[in-house]
Amino acid sequence: MLKSFYPVIATSRIEESRDFYTRLMGFETTFEADWYISLRRPGPLGTSWALLDHTHPTIPRGTAPRSRGSPAQLRGRGRRRRMGAPGRAARV
């Protein structure tokens, strides 16, 4: 039985991603370096995630594929279309 997990999101836009998860999703920063940020969402069903700059020299080349999505895709005009509204192709 799965009791916990720790997703790690690879991104080259680590500060923008941190801002998205802390301001809009309610996460708190628990650790921060220039290439790695640990986040925690408080509460009874709290969860922890990490953001990892996949371009950092300590990450072995080719081991962390870059996500094609963006936190910015969840904001602003066209939100439904970008998230894959029925009848339209999702932009990723």
Backbone as XML, in Angstrom:
<?xml version="1.0"?>
<chain id="A" units="angstrom">
  <residue number="1" name="MET">
    <atom name="N" x="0.840" y="-1.186" z="0.000"/>
    <atom name="CA" x="0.000" y="0.000" z="0.000"/>
    <atom name="C" x="0.880" y="1.243" z="0.000"/>
  </residue>
  <residue number="2" name="LEU">
    <atom name="N" x="0.584" y="2.163" z="-0.872"/>
    <atom name="CA" x="1.314" y="3.415" z="-0.958"/>
    <atom name="C" x="0.916" y="4.319" z="0.203"/>
  </residue>
  <residue number="3" name="LYS">
    <atom name="N" x="1.901" y="4.739" z="0.993"/>
    <atom name="CA" x="1.606" y="5.616" z="2.137"/>
    <atom name="C" x="2.072" y="7.048" z="1.907"/>
  </residue>
  <residue number="4" name="SER">
    <atom name="N" x="3.061" y="7.221" z="1.046"/>
    <atom name="CA" x="3.516" y="8.571" z="0.734"/>
    <atom name="C" x="4.301" y="8.551" z="-0.575"/>
  </residue>
  <residue number="5" name="PHE">
    <atom name="N" x="4.452" y="9.733" z="-1.144"/>
    <atom name="CA" x="5.289" y="9.892" z="-2.326"/>
    <atom name="C" x="5.782" y="11.333" z="-2.352"/>
  </residue>
  <residue number="6" name="TYR">
    <atom name="N" x="6.814" y="11.593" z="-3.131"/>
    <atom name="CA" x="7.450" y="12.907" z="-3.169"/>
    <atom name="C" x="7.723" y="13.262" z="-4.625"/>
  </residue>
  <residue number="7" name="PRO">
    <atom name="N" x="6.741" y="13.857" z="-5.304"/>
    <atom name="CA" x="6.948" y="14.219" z="-6.704"/>
    <atom name="C" x="8.040" y="15.270" z="-6.853"/>
  </residue>
  <residue number="8" name="VAL">
    <atom name="N" x="8.848" y="15.126" z="-7.873"/>
    <atom name="CA" x="9.892" y="16.096" z="-8.201"/>
    <atom name="C" x="9.621" y="16.584" z="-9.619"/>
  </residue>
  <residue number="9" name="ILE">
    <atom name="N" x="9.406" y="17.874" z="-9.748"/>
    <atom name="CA" x="9.083" y="18.482" z="-11.031"/>
    <atom name="C" x="10.344" y="19.112" z="-11.605"/>
  </residue>
  <residue number="10" name="ALA">
    <atom name="N" x="10.762" y="18.669" z="-12.775"/>
    <atom name="CA" x="11.943" y="19.222" z="-13.447"/>
    <atom name="C" x="11.521" y="20.426" z="-14.272"/>
  </residue>
  <residue number="11" name="THR">
    <atom name="N" x="12.190" y="21.553" z="-14.056"/>
    <atom name="CA" x="11.860" y="22.790" z="-14.769"/>
    <atom name="C" x="13.089" y="23.682" z="-14.858"/>
  </residue>
  <residue number="12" name="SER">
    <atom name="N" x="13.183" y="24.447" z="-15.914"/>
    <atom name="CA" x="14.250" y="25.443" z="-16.013"/>
    <atom name="C" x="13.768" y="26.795" z="-15.471"/>
  </residue>
  <residue number="13" name="ARG">
    <atom name="N" x="12.485" y="26.884" z="-15.119"/>
    <atom name="CA" x="11.904" y="28.126" z="-14.580"/>
    <atom name="C" x="11.534" y="27.911" z="-13.118"/>
  </residue>
  <residue number="14" name="ILE">
    <atom name="N" x="12.542" y="27.653" z="-12.313"/>
    <atom name="CA" x="12.326" y="27.229" z="-10.930"/>
    <atom name="C" x="11.685" y="28.322" z="-10.064"/>
  </residue>
  <residue number="15" name="GLU">
    <atom name="N" x="12.118" y="29.576" z="-10.215"/>
    <atom name="CA" x="11.540" y="30.647" z="-9.398"/>
    <atom name="C" x="10.079" y="30.898" z="-9.768"/>
  </residue>
  <residue number="16" name="GLU">
    <atom name="N" x="9.781" y="30.903" z="-11.061"/>
    <atom name="CA" x="8.404" y="31.113" z="-11.510"/>
    <atom name="C" x="7.510" y="29.965" z="-11.025"/>
  </residue>
  <residue number="17" name="SER">
    <atom name="N" x="8.031" y="28.766" z="-11.076"/>
    <atom name="CA" x="7.260" y="27.606" z="-10.602"/>
    <atom name="C" x="7.014" y="27.688" z="-9.101"/>
  </residue>
  <residue number="18" name="ARG">
    <atom name="N" x="8.048" y="28.082" z="-8.334"/>
    <atom name="CA" x="7.882" y="28.256" z="-6.885"/>
    <atom name="C" x="6.793" y="29.278" z="-6.600"/>
  </residue>
  <residue number="19" name="ASP">
    <atom name="N" x="6.844" y="30.408" z="-7.285"/>
    <atom name="CA" x="5.840" y="31.450" z="-7.073"/>
    <atom name="C" x="4.430" y="30.943" z="-7.380"/>
  </residue>
  <residue number="20" name="PHE">
    <atom name="N" x="4.284" y="30.174" z="-8.441"/>
    <atom name="CA" x="2.988" y="29.611" z="-8.796"/>
    <atom name="C" x="2.464" y="28.720" z="-7.677"/>
  </residue>
  <residue number="21" name="TYR">
    <atom name="N" x="3.276" y="27.773" z="-7.221"/>
    <atom name="CA" x="2.806" y="26.819" z="-6.212"/>
    <atom name="C" x="2.602" y="27.468" z="-4.843"/>
  </residue>
  <residue number="22" name="THR">
    <atom name="N" x="3.373" y="28.485" z="-4.495"/>
    <atom name="CA" x="3.188" y="29.113" z="-3.187"/>
    <atom name="C" x="2.036" y="30.123" z="-3.205"/>
  </residue>
  <residue number="23" name="ARG">
    <atom name="N" x="1.946" y="30.946" z="-4.232"/>
    <atom name="CA" x="0.901" y="31.966" z="-4.258"/>
    <atom name="C" x="-0.464" y="31.423" z="-4.630"/>
  </residue>
  <residue number="24" name="LEU">
    <atom name="N" x="-0.514" y="30.531" z="-5.599"/>
    <atom name="CA" x="-1.810" y="30.095" z="-6.109"/>
    <atom name="C" x="-2.278" y="28.742" z="-5.585"/>
  </residue>
  <residue number="25" name="MET">
    <atom name="N" x="-1.354" y="27.902" z="-5.126"/>
    <atom name="CA" x="-1.729" y="26.552" z="-4.715"/>
    <atom name="C" x="-1.572" y="26.312" z="-3.213"/>
  </residue>
  <residue number="26" name="GLY">
    <atom name="N" x="-1.099" y="27.311" z="-2.454"/>
    <atom name="CA" x="-1.039" y="27.202" z="-1.004"/>
    <atom name="C" x="0.154" y="26.446" z="-0.432"/>
  </residue>
  <residue number="27" name="PHE">
    <atom name="N" x="1.190" y="26.207" z="-1.230"/>
    <atom name="CA" x="2.376" y="25.525" z="-0.725"/>
    <atom name="C" x="3.271" y="26.495" z="0.036"/>
  </residue>
  <residue number="28" name="GLU">
    <atom name="N" x="4.088" y="25.962" z="0.927"/>
    <atom name="CA" x="5.099" y="26.735" z="1.654"/>
    <atom name="C" x="6.465" y="26.211" z="1.245"/>
  </residue>
  <residue number="29" name="THR">
    <atom name="N" x="7.446" y="27.102" z="1.168"/>
    <atom name="CA" x="8.811" y="26.695" z="0.865"/>
    <atom name="C" x="9.459" y="26.179" z="2.144"/>
  </residue>
  <residue number="30" name="THR">
    <atom name="N" x="9.990" y="24.947" z="2.098"/>
    <atom name="CA" x="10.661" y="24.377" z="3.269"/>
    <atom name="C" x="12.172" y="24.347" z="3.102"/>
  </residue>
  <residue number="31" name="PHE">
    <atom name="N" x="12.657" y="24.392" z="1.874"/>
    <atom name="CA" x="14.084" y="24.452" z="1.588"/>
    <atom name="C" x="14.247" y="25.076" z="0.214"/>
  </residue>
  <residue number="32" name="GLU">
    <atom name="N" x="15.292" y="25.909" z="0.076"/>
    <atom name="CA" x="15.509" y="26.539" z="-1.226"/>
    <atom name="C" x="16.988" y="26.694" z="-1.514"/>
  </residue>
  <residue number="33" name="ALA">
    <atom name="N" x="17.386" y="26.240" z="-2.670"/>
    <atom name="CA" x="18.724" y="26.457" z="-3.221"/>
    <atom name="C" x="18.519" y="26.997" z="-4.637"/>
  </residue>
  <residue number="34" name="ASP">
    <atom name="N" x="19.581" y="27.367" z="-5.317"/>
    <atom name="CA" x="19.409" y="27.928" z="-6.654"/>
    <atom name="C" x="18.935" y="26.892" z="-7.673"/>
  </residue>
  <residue number="35" name="TRP">
    <atom name="N" x="19.035" y="25.615" z="-7.377"/>
    <atom name="CA" x="18.672" y="24.560" z="-8.325"/>
    <atom name="C" x="17.619" y="23.583" z="-7.794"/>
  </residue>
  <residue number="36" name="TYR">
    <atom name="N" x="17.224" y="23.713" z="-6.518"/>
    <atom name="CA" x="16.294" y="22.771" z="-5.898"/>
    <atom name="C" x="15.448" y="23.501" z="-4.863"/>
  </residue>
  <residue number="37" name="ILE">
    <atom name="N" x="14.137" y="23.300" z="-4.915"/>
    <atom name="CA" x="13.227" y="23.907" z="-3.941"/>
    <atom name="C" x="12.278" y="22.825" z="-3.434"/>
  </residue>
  <residue number="38" name="SER">
    <atom name="N" x="12.176" y="22.715" z="-2.122"/>
    <atom name="CA" x="11.250" y="21.773" z="-1.504"/>
    <atom name="C" x="10.024" y="22.543" z="-1.031"/>
  </residue>
  <residue number="39" name="LEU">
    <atom name="N" x="8.849" y="22.032" z="-1.372"/>
    <atom name="CA" x="7.583" y="22.685" z="-1.030"/>
    <atom name="C" x="6.711" y="21.737" z="-0.215"/>
  </residue>
  <residue number="40" name="ARG">
    <atom name="N" x="5.917" y="22.319" z="0.661"/>
    <atom name="CA" x="4.990" y="21.535" z="1.475"/>
    <atom name="C" x="3.666" y="22.253" z="1.521"/>
  </residue>
  <residue number="41" name="ARG">
    <atom name="N" x="2.603" y="21.492" z="1.358"/>
    <atom name="CA" x="1.262" y="22.059" z="1.492"/>
    <atom name="C" x="0.726" y="21.633" z="2.845"/>
  </residue>
  <residue number="42" name="PRO">
    <atom name="N" x="0.462" y="22.590" z="3.742"/>
    <atom name="CA" x="0.004" y="22.252" z="5.087"/>
    <atom name="C" x="-1.422" y="21.719" z="5.093"/>
  </residue>
  <residue number="43" name="GLY">
    <atom name="N" x="-1.762" y="21.091" z="6.197"/>
    <atom name="CA" x="-3.114" y="20.599" z="6.379"/>
    <atom name="C" x="-3.134" y="19.110" z="6.642"/>
  </residue>
  <residue number="44" name="PRO">
    <atom name="N" x="-4.302" y="18.591" z="6.973"/>
    <atom name="CA" x="-4.422" y="17.166" z="7.302"/>
    <atom name="C" x="-4.060" y="16.255" z="6.135"/>
  </residue>
  <residue number="45" name="LEU">
    <atom name="N" x="-4.269" y="16.703" z="4.922"/>
    <atom name="CA" x="-3.892" y="15.932" z="3.747"/>
    <atom name="C" x="-2.700" y="16.580" z="3.048"/>
  </residue>
  <residue number="46" name="GLY">
    <atom name="N" x="-1.830" y="17.188" z="3.832"/>
    <atom name="CA" x="-0.679" y="17.893" z="3.285"/>
    <atom name="C" x="0.195" y="17.000" z="2.438"/>
  </residue>
  <residue number="47" name="THR">
    <atom name="N" x="0.911" y="17.616" z="1.549"/>
    <atom name="CA" x="1.805" y="16.889" z="0.655"/>
    <atom name="C" x="3.086" y="17.690" z="0.457"/>
  </residue>
  <residue number="48" name="SER">
    <atom name="N" x="4.124" y="17.021" z="0.060"/>
    <atom name="CA" x="5.403" y="17.678" z="-0.226"/>
    <atom name="C" x="5.799" y="17.392" z="-1.663"/>
  </residue>
  <residue number="49" name="TRP">
    <atom name="N" x="6.323" y="18.415" z="-2.319"/>
    <atom name="CA" x="6.808" y="18.321" z="-3.693"/>
    <atom name="C" x="8.166" y="18.985" z="-3.753"/>
  </residue>
  <residue number="50" name="ALA">
    <atom name="N" x="8.870" y="18.756" z="-4.830"/>
    <atom name="CA" x="10.130" y="19.453" z="-5.055"/>
    <atom name="C" x="10.165" y="19.978" z="-6.481"/>
  </residue>
  <residue number="51" name="LEU">
    <atom name="N" x="10.874" y="21.073" z="-6.644"/>
    <atom name="CA" x="11.152" y="21.633" z="-7.969"/>
    <atom name="C" x="12.647" y="21.486" z="-8.189"/>
  </residue>
  <residue number="52" name="LEU">
    <atom name="N" x="13.039" y="21.032" z="-9.350"/>
    <atom name="CA" x="14.429" y="20.763" z="-9.656"/>
    <atom name="C" x="14.785" y="21.406" z="-10.982"/>
  </residue>
  <residue number="53" name="ASP">
    <atom name="N" x="15.833" y="22.224" z="-10.986"/>
    <atom name="CA" x="16.311" y="22.817" z="-12.235"/>
    <atom name="C" x="17.103" y="21.757" z="-12.987"/>
  </residue>
  <residue number="54" name="HIS">
    <atom name="N" x="16.486" y="21.203" z="-14.013"/>
    <atom name="CA" x="17.114" y="20.104" z="-14.751"/>
    <atom name="C" x="18.336" y="20.549" z="-15.548"/>
  </residue>
  <residue number="55" name="THR">
    <atom name="N" x="18.575" y="21.863" z="-15.653"/>
    <atom name="CA" x="19.753" y="22.343" z="-16.375"/>
    <atom name="C" x="20.964" y="22.498" z="-15.457"/>
  </residue>
  <residue number="56" name="HIS">
    <atom name="N" x="20.800" y="22.268" z="-14.172"/>
    <atom name="CA" x="21.910" y="22.418" z="-13.222"/>
    <atom name="C" x="23.003" y="21.389" z="-13.529"/>
  </residue>
  <residue number="57" name="PRO">
    <atom name="N" x="24.278" y="21.769" z="-13.425"/>
    <atom name="CA" x="25.371" y="20.862" z="-13.792"/>
    <atom name="C" x="25.459" y="19.581" z="-12.963"/>
  </residue>
  <residue number="58" name="THR">
    <atom name="N" x="24.827" y="19.526" z="-11.798"/>
    <atom name="CA" x="24.895" y="18.301" z="-10.997"/>
    <atom name="C" x="23.911" y="17.227" z="-11.468"/>
  </residue>
  <residue number="59" name="ILE">
    <atom name="N" x="22.977" y="17.594" z="-12.356"/>
    <atom name="CA" x="21.996" y="16.644" z="-12.856"/>
    <atom name="C" x="22.600" y="15.940" z="-14.079"/>
  </residue>
  <residue number="60" name="PRO">
    <atom name="N" x="22.702" y="14.617" z="-14.039"/>
    <atom name="CA" x="23.265" y="13.899" z="-15.197"/>
    <atom name="C" x="22.473" y="14.178" z="-16.467"/>
  </residue>
  <residue number="61" name="ARG">
    <atom name="N" x="23.160" y="14.459" z="-17.537"/>
    <atom name="CA" x="22.544" y="14.786" z="-18.827"/>
    <atom name="C" x="21.634" y="13.647" z="-19.297"/>
  </residue>
  <residue number="62" name="GLY">
    <atom name="N" x="20.423" y="14.013" z="-19.699"/>
    <atom name="CA" x="19.492" y="13.053" z="-20.256"/>
    <atom name="C" x="18.680" y="12.259" z="-19.238"/>
  </residue>
  <residue number="63" name="THR">
    <atom name="N" x="18.850" y="12.536" z="-17.944"/>
    <atom name="CA" x="18.103" y="11.767" z="-16.948"/>
    <atom name="C" x="16.807" y="12.428" z="-16.517"/>
  </residue>
  <residue number="64" name="ALA">
    <atom name="N" x="16.651" y="13.704" z="-16.774"/>
    <atom name="CA" x="15.438" y="14.417" z="-16.356"/>
    <atom name="C" x="14.851" y="15.141" z="-17.559"/>
  </residue>
  <residue number="65" name="PRO">
    <atom name="N" x="13.889" y="14.533" z="-18.243"/>
    <atom name="CA" x="13.297" y="15.207" z="-19.395"/>
    <atom name="C" x="12.558" y="16.467" z="-18.976"/>
  </residue>
  <residue number="66" name="ARG">
    <atom name="N" x="12.635" y="17.469" z="-19.782"/>
    <atom name="CA" x="12.005" y="18.750" z="-19.494"/>
    <atom name="C" x="10.508" y="18.678" z="-19.745"/>
  </residue>
  <residue number="67" name="SER">
    <atom name="N" x="9.740" y="19.165" z="-18.803"/>
    <atom name="CA" x="8.295" y="19.243" z="-18.962"/>
    <atom name="C" x="7.971" y="20.266" z="-20.037"/>
  </residue>
  <residue number="68" name="ARG">
    <atom name="N" x="6.951" y="19.991" z="-20.821"/>
    <atom name="CA" x="6.552" y="20.935" z="-21.858"/>
    <atom name="C" x="5.433" y="21.837" z="-21.391"/>
  </residue>
  <residue number="69" name="GLY">
    <atom name="N" x="4.953" y="21.658" z="-20.161"/>
    <atom name="CA" x="3.889" y="22.487" z="-19.622"/>
    <atom name="C" x="4.456" y="23.703" z="-18.922"/>
  </residue>
  <residue number="70" name="SER">
    <atom name="N" x="3.591" y="24.537" z="-18.421"/>
    <atom name="CA" x="4.009" y="25.750" z="-17.740"/>
    <atom name="C" x="2.941" y="26.163" z="-16.736"/>
  </residue>
  <residue number="71" name="PRO">
    <atom name="N" x="3.353" y="26.608" z="-15.537"/>
    <atom name="CA" x="2.353" y="27.132" z="-14.600"/>
    <atom name="C" x="1.539" y="28.262" z="-15.203"/>
  </residue>
  <residue number="72" name="ALA">
    <atom name="N" x="2.146" y="29.031" z="-16.126"/>
    <atom name="CA" x="1.435" y="30.146" z="-16.737"/>
    <atom name="C" x="0.254" y="29.681" z="-17.575"/>
  </residue>
  <residue number="73" name="GLN">
    <atom name="N" x="0.246" y="28.424" z="-18.005"/>
    <atom name="CA" x="-0.855" y="27.929" z="-18.814"/>
    <atom name="C" x="-2.148" y="27.822" z="-18.022"/>
  </residue>
  <residue number="74" name="LEU">
    <atom name="N" x="-2.072" y="27.864" z="-16.704"/>
    <atom name="CA" x="-3.274" y="27.753" z="-15.887"/>
    <atom name="C" x="-3.888" y="29.101" z="-15.566"/>
  </residue>
  <residue number="75" name="ARG">
    <atom name="N" x="-3.294" y="30.189" z="-16.064"/>
    <atom name="CA" x="-3.789" y="31.526" z="-15.767"/>
    <atom name="C" x="-4.271" y="32.222" z="-17.029"/>
  </residue>
  <residue number="76" name="GLY">
    <atom name="N" x="-5.083" y="33.226" z="-16.836"/>
    <atom name="CA" x="-5.435" y="34.135" z="-17.909"/>
    <atom name="C" x="-6.454" y="33.618" z="-18.902"/>
  </residue>
  <residue number="77" name="ARG">
    <atom name="N" x="-6.571" y="34.364" z="-20.009"/>
    <atom name="CA" x="-7.529" y="34.032" z="-21.059"/>
    <atom name="C" x="-7.222" y="32.686" z="-21.681"/>
  </residue>
  <residue number="78" name="GLY">
    <atom name="N" x="-8.239" y="32.031" z="-22.142"/>
    <atom name="CA" x="-8.072" y="30.774" z="-22.840"/>
    <atom name="C" x="-7.736" y="29.614" z="-21.927"/>
  </residue>
  <residue number="79" name="ARG">
    <atom name="N" x="-8.017" y="29.758" z="-20.647"/>
    <atom name="CA" x="-7.661" y="28.719" z="-19.677"/>
    <atom name="C" x="-8.235" y="27.365" z="-20.070"/>
  </residue>
  <residue number="80" name="ARG">
    <atom name="N" x="-9.502" y="27.317" z="-20.417"/>
    <atom name="CA" x="-10.116" y="26.033" z="-20.776"/>
    <atom name="C" x="-9.450" y="25.432" z="-22.002"/>
  </residue>
  <residue number="81" name="ARG">
    <atom name="N" x="-9.169" y="26.253" z="-23.006"/>
    <atom name="CA" x="-8.563" y="25.737" z="-24.220"/>
    <atom name="C" x="-7.185" y="25.157" z="-23.933"/>
  </residue>
  <residue number="82" name="ARG">
    <atom name="N" x="-6.374" y="25.854" z="-23.168"/>
    <atom name="CA" x="-5.024" y="25.384" z="-22.881"/>
    <atom name="C" x="-5.026" y="24.145" z="-22.006"/>
  </residue>
  <residue number="83" name="MET">
    <atom name="N" x="-6.059" y="23.957" z="-21.205"/>
    <atom name="CA" x="-6.108" y="22.795" z="-20.336"/>
    <atom name="C" x="-6.801" y="21.621" z="-21.025"/>
  </residue>
  <residue number="84" name="GLY">
    <atom name="N" x="-7.178" y="21.776" z="-22.298"/>
    <atom name="CA" x="-7.748" y="20.672" z="-23.034"/>
    <atom name="C" x="-9.259" y="20.594" z="-22.966"/>
  </residue>
  <residue number="85" name="ALA">
    <atom name="N" x="-9.921" y="21.720" z="-23.165"/>
    <atom name="CA" x="-11.381" y="21.727" z="-23.159"/>
    <atom name="C" x="-11.900" y="20.810" z="-24.258"/>
  </residue>
  <residue number="86" name="PRO">
    <atom name="N" x="-13.079" y="20.245" z="-24.069"/>
    <atom name="CA" x="-13.638" y="19.336" z="-25.074"/>
    <atom name="C" x="-13.657" y="19.965" z="-26.463"/>
  </residue>
  <residue number="87" name="GLY">
    <atom name="N" x="-13.262" y="19.169" z="-27.452"/>
    <atom name="CA" x="-13.298" y="19.632" z="-28.836"/>
    <atom name="C" x="-12.081" y="20.430" z="-29.250"/>
  </residue>
  <residue number="88" name="ARG">
    <atom name="N" x="-11.135" y="20.624" z="-28.362"/>
    <atom name="CA" x="-9.951" y="21.403" z="-28.719"/>
    <atom name="C" x="-8.695" y="20.659" z="-28.264"/>
  </residue>
  <residue number="89" name="ALA">
    <atom name="N" x="-7.663" y="20.837" z="-29.024"/>
    <atom name="CA" x="-6.387" y="20.205" z="-28.673"/>
    <atom name="C" x="-5.739" y="20.971" z="-27.525"/>
  </residue>
  <residue number="90" name="ALA">
    <atom name="N" x="-5.189" y="20.243" z="-26.586"/>
    <atom name="CA" x="-4.495" y="20.872" z="-25.466"/>
    <atom name="C" x="-3.141" y="21.374" z="-25.920"/>
  </residue>
  <residue number="91" name="ARG">
    <atom name="N" x="-2.763" y="22.562" z="-25.469"/>
    <atom name="CA" x="-1.433" y="23.111" z="-25.758"/>
    <atom name="C" x="-0.508" y="22.711" z="-24.630"/>
  </residue>
  <residue number="92" name="VAL">
    <atom name="N" x="0.515" y="21.994" z="-24.950"/>
    <atom name="CA" x="1.498" y="21.620" z="-23.948"/>
    <atom name="C" x="2.886" y="21.947" z="-24.416"/>
  </residue>
</chain>
